[in-house]
């Protein structure tokens, strides 16, 4: 799952549900990976992004 994020530093979150790894792409081009992230935590993080700014949540809501 890929989520575009509108924040000061983070541009995109990508979550691999098979390996439970979340990849964070920063606006300055840096990338970091966080292992062993539970799907529920990813949903909590994404839920903090307003629905109209998250294509995934907007698509899910419709």
Protein Blocks (a to p, Z undefined) as FASTA:
>chain_A
ZZddddfklmbdcddfklopacdddfkopacddehiafklmmmmmmmpcfklmmklmmmm
ZZ
